[in-house]
Each structure stands twice: as structure tokens, then as C-alpha cells.
Amino acid sequence: MAWEHDVLRSLNEQGCRMTGPRRLIVRTIASRREPFTAEQLVAELPDVGRATIYRTLDMLAASHWLARIHHDEGDHAYLPAHPHQHQLVCTRCGTAVAFNTCDLDGILSQLGKSTGFVIHGHALEAFGLCGQCQHNRPELRLTPRLG
């Protein structure tokens, strides 16, 4: 799989140790098409230590190879991503759709100037209802509220 190969190559170039358990975690994540939680990986990979799974997820998220999807309840799930890829997330069923379009450069430049920050990157998640959830439950449609 291309994602798996790209992740392993990138992490190796960064000097990260790619142990057997980490490779297994990356391979398992590469097969995912829907958001998953750390605890789902713990259950699926009983021979890999919980701490190794959590550290690997943190490392992949910090390198932008995983998108961290935050839920209102405070927990989060993950989805394989590529650096500078964003997510649309359905708040009802959890479906996540990746997108690459991003016109935030001007806004981030101004924000950096006004705050004195040197901005190195960003993450973007947009939340709403997917088409299927809107179709199944039209009463759940909300008027968009931005800001």
C-alpha cells in the first residue's frame, strides 16, 4: 500500500526506530477506511503493548500521517492521512472524508503577523452531517452556523 510505504519511508528518514510492532501498527492502520480509536487497535493487536500503540499513534499524528478526529465527548479517533490533508466529519455516523483544498495561507499569514507567531502548519476539521445522515433523518438538518 502506498500510504504504508510512504509512512515507513518518512519516519525512517526522520530517524524514528521502526520496530516490528510499529510496522504492524502502521500496516493495520493502512488497511482502515473508517475512523478508529486507539482502544480498537489495542483490542485488534493483543501482542502489541498499549503504550507502544499510543506512542505510535501520537508520533503518526504529530507527523501528519494520521488525522485526529475530535468528538464532542472529548475522545478522538484517527484516520490515515497525508501531510496537509483535511477532514470533513459527520457528527452523527462518524464518516470522515479527506480533502486537500485549502485557502488558509493568507489568513494564517495575517494571524502570524498579528500574534508574532511563526506558523509551521495547521490542521482543519469541519463537522456536519453527511448526505446519508441528512437523507435518513431530515429533521437532524441544522442551519449552518459559522464562527
Phi, psi and omega in degrees: 000140183296316182301312181302312180299314181297319180296310182299318178296314182297314181294323176297317178296332178278356179086014178283137175288123179255085181286169177304312179299321179295320178297320178296319177298312180299317179298318180294317179296321182300333181276355183278141174240352180233158179303147179222160179253164177300319181294331174295320177293319178303316180291324183282334183238071185296339180273358179253133182296144179304315181297321179296318179297311181296318179295320179293318177299316178299317180296316180293322178293318180296330178271003179068021175271350173232138171267129177266121182256113183273136178253155180303331182287354178101341178273178178212162177238176182230158176212135177304139182216175172242151178310136182063047173241141184246170186230141163256128186235128176282125183282351180264307186254349178086000178303136178236137179236127180276146173217153184250345181295132182205116179249038184267357186304314180296316179298315181293325177297313178296318179298317177299316180296317184287338182252348183081011179274148165259109186273125182262342182178181179202167175228145182224126173232131176246136184246144178180201180249130178290166181301321181295317179293323177295319181293317183287327184222076184301335181291346179276350180299134179244154172290130181302138175230121182249148176087000000 
